[in-house]
């Protein structure tokens, strides 16, 4: 999403995203160095990133003209992706197995807390004109339409040739090969040498990791925790 927004603002020109680390293009507001980067950013539209649940998000947002794009993902895929992300990095205690991470995920004992509470919190803002809720699944299925929806939300317009450039430069393969986007520039105190955090970038990978029994158990937990939220708002199988 950071890459898409960067390319929308540059009308598809990849120079910005290929020359500046992605955490400087859109600094994380909750990290140690994020606020310093933000203070030094130029005037004009600024891109900021966050994984914060709504109750910890800066209260100033709710009375500002700032806009939030909230991207949610099938929780089973989020679980599998999170397991590999944290097991290959040094950001948190590594789970001994996928089963252990599964239990942590269900209990909300992972960075930023419960996926279920996180999504419920932000989905309560879906009718706000300053919040756009998107799914990773829709983004992957029809990237072009999703980019156009983002442009409409932001009041931006891309010519057809600019949109083509955005789509060309935002492919997962392009991001994976871009050292400014794949986090390979982080030091070995964060990521072991030779490890890329951009793993597969697909949807439905959970099917390669969940047994039928595990999937059924997860679905039961999902229905209990997300009761009352219309299924049509969660666009995955």
C-alpha positions in Angstrom: 0.0 0.0 0.0 2.9 2.4 0.8 4.3 1.6 -2.7 0.9 2.2 -4.4 0.5 5.6 -2.7 4.0 6.6 -3.5 3.5 5.8 -7.1 0.1 7.5 -7.3 1.7 10.7 -6.0 4.6 10.4 -8.6 2.2 9.4 -11.4 3.9 6.0 -11.8 7.4 7.3 -11.8 9.4 4.7 -9.8 12.4 7.0 -9.0 11.1 7.9 -5.6 10.3 4.4 -4.5 13.6 3.1 -5.9 15.8 5.7 -4.3 14.4 6.2 -0.8 13.9 3.4 1.9 10.2 2.7 2.2 10.2 3.5 6.0 11.4 7.0 5.2 8.8 7.5 2.4 6.1 6.5 4.9 7.5 6.4 8.4 5.8 4.3 11.1 4.4 6.7 13.7 4.8 4.2 16.6 8.4 3.4 16.1 11.4 4.9 17.9 12.6 6.8 14.9 9.3 7.5 13.1 8.5 10.8 14.8 11.9 12.2 14.0 11.6 11.3 10.3 8.1 12.8 10.2 9.3 16.1 11.7 11.9 16.4 9.0 9.5 15.6 6.1 8.7 18.3 3.5 5.5 20.2 3.5 2.6 18.8 1.4 0.9 15.5 1.3 2.7 13.2 3.8 2.5 9.4 3.9 2.5 7.9 7.4 2.2 4.2 8.3 0.9 2.5 11.4 -0.3 -0.9 12.7 -1.9 0.7 15.8 -5.4 -0.5 16.9 -7.9 2.3 16.8 -7.9 2.9 20.6 -4.1 3.7 20.5 -4.2 5.7 17.3 -3.5 9.5 17.7 -6.7 11.2 18.8 -5.8 14.2 16.6 -6.7 12.2 13.6 -10.4 12.1 14.4 -10.8 15.9 14.2 -8.4 16.4 11.3 -8.7 16.2 7.5 -6.2 13.4 7.3 -7.2 10.2 5.6 -6.7 6.6 6.6 -6.5 3.6 4.3 -7.1 0.5 6.4 -6.0 -2.7 4.8 -7.2 -6.0 6.3 -6.4 -9.5 5.3 -7.8 -13.0 5.7 -6.8 -13.7 9.3 -5.6 -17.2 8.5 -3.2 -15.7 5.9 -2.2 -13.0 8.3 -1.4 -15.7 10.9 0.8 -17.6 8.5 2.5 -14.5 7.2 3.1 -13.2 10.8 4.6 -16.5 11.8 7.2 -16.4 9.0 7.8 -12.7 9.4 8.6 -12.9 13.1 10.5 -16.2 12.9 12.8 -14.6 10.3 13.3 -11.3 12.1 14.5 -10.2 15.5 11.5 -8.1 16.4 9.9 -10.4 18.9 10.3 -13.7 20.7 10.2 -16.4 18.0 7.5 -19.1 18.2 8.8 -22.6 18.5 6.3 -23.8 15.9 3.4 -22.6 13.8 1.1 -24.3 16.4 2.5 -22.1 19.1 2.1 -19.0 17.0 -1.4 -20.1 16.2 -2.2 -20.1 19.9 -0.6 -16.7 20.4 -2.6 -15.3 17.5 -5.9 -16.6 18.8 -5.1 -15.2 22.3 -4.0 -11.8 20.9 -0.5 -12.3 22.4 1.2 -10.9 19.3 2.5 -7.4 18.4 -0.5 -4.9 18.3 -2.8 -7.4 20.0 -5.8 -9.3 18.8 -6.4 -9.3 15.0 -10.1 -9.7 15.8 -10.3 -6.6 18.0 -8.1 -4.6 15.7 -10.4 -5.2 12.7 -13.6 -4.6 14.7 -12.2 -1.4 16.0 -11.3 0.0 12.6 -14.3 -1.4 10.8 -16.4 0.8 13.1 -15.0 3.8 11.1 -15.9 2.4 7.7 -18.7 4.9 7.1 -16.4 7.8 7.8 -15.5 9.9 4.7 -11.9 10.0 5.9 -11.5 6.2 6.1 -11.2 3.7 3.3 -11.3 0.0 4.2 -9.7 -2.3 1.6 -8.8 -6.0 1.6 -5.5 -7.5 0.5 -7.5 -10.1 -1.4 -9.3 -7.4 -3.5 -6.0 -5.7 -4.0 -4.5 -8.8 -5.4 -7.5 -9.9 -7.4 -8.0 -6.6 -9.3 -5.1 -4.2 -8.5 -6.2 -1.7 -11.2 -9.7 -1.2 -9.8 -8.3 -0.9 -6.3 -5.8 1.7 -7.4 -8.6 3.7 -9.1 -10.7 3.4 -5.9 -7.7 4.8 -3.9 -7.3 7.7 -6.3 -11.0 8.6 -6.0 -10.7 8.5 -2.2 -7.7 10.8 -2.3 -9.0 13.1 -5.0 -6.2 12.2 -7.4 -6.5 11.4 -11.1 -4.2 9.1 -13.1 -4.1 9.1 -16.9 -4.3 5.5 -18.3 -0.5 5.5 -19.1 0.2 6.6 -15.5 -2.0 3.8 -14.1 -0.1 1.3 -16.3 3.2 2.5 -14.8 1.8 2.2 -11.2 0.7 -1.4 -11.9 4.0 -2.2 -13.5 6.1 -0.9 -10.6 3.9 -2.2 -7.8 4.0 -5.9 -8.7 5.1 -8.1 -5.8 8.2 -9.2 -7.9 9.2 -5.5 -8.4 8.8 -4.8 -4.7 10.8 -8.0 -3.8 13.6 -7.0 -6.0 13.7 -3.3 -4.9 16.2 -3.0 -2.0 14.3 0.2 -0.9 11.1 -1.8 -0.4 12.2 -5.3 0.7 13.8 -4.3 4.0 17.1 -5.8 3.0 18.8 -2.6 4.1 17.9 -3.1 7.7 20.9 -4.1 9.9 21.6 -7.7 11.1 20.3 -6.6 14.6 16.8 -6.6 13.0 17.1 -9.3 10.3 19.6 -12.0 9.8 21.9 -11.7 6.8 20.5 -13.1 3.6 16.9 -13.1 4.8 14.2 -11.3 2.8 10.9 -10.4 4.6 9.1 -10.2 1.3 8.2 -13.9 1.1 5.4 -14.9 -1.3 2.8 -12.1 -1.5 -0.1 -14.4 -2.3 -3.6 -15.1 -1.0 -4.7 -18.4 0.4 -1.3 -19.7 1.6 -3.0 -20.7 4.8 -4.3 -23.8 2.9 -0.7 -25.1 2.7 -0.4 -24.9 6.5 -3.8 -25.6 8.1 -5.3 -29.0 8.5 -9.0 -29.3 7.9 -9.6 -29.7 11.6 -7.4 -26.6 12.3 -9.3 -24.5 9.7 -12.7 -25.6 11.2 -11.5 -24.7 14.7 -10.3 -21.3 13.5 -13.6 -20.6 11.7 -15.5 -21.3 14.9 -13.3 -18.9 16.9 -13.7 -16.3 14.1 -17.5 -16.6 14.1 -17.5 -16.1 17.9 -15.2 -13.1 18.0 -16.6 -11.4 14.9 -20.3 -12.0 15.6 -22.4 -9.1 14.3 -20.1 -8.1 11.5 -21.7 -8.6 8.1 -19.9 -11.3 6.2 -20.0 -9.2 3.0 -17.5 -6.8 4.6 -14.9 -9.6 4.8 -14.2 -10.6 1.1 -12.4 -13.9 1.3 -13.5 -17.5 1.2 
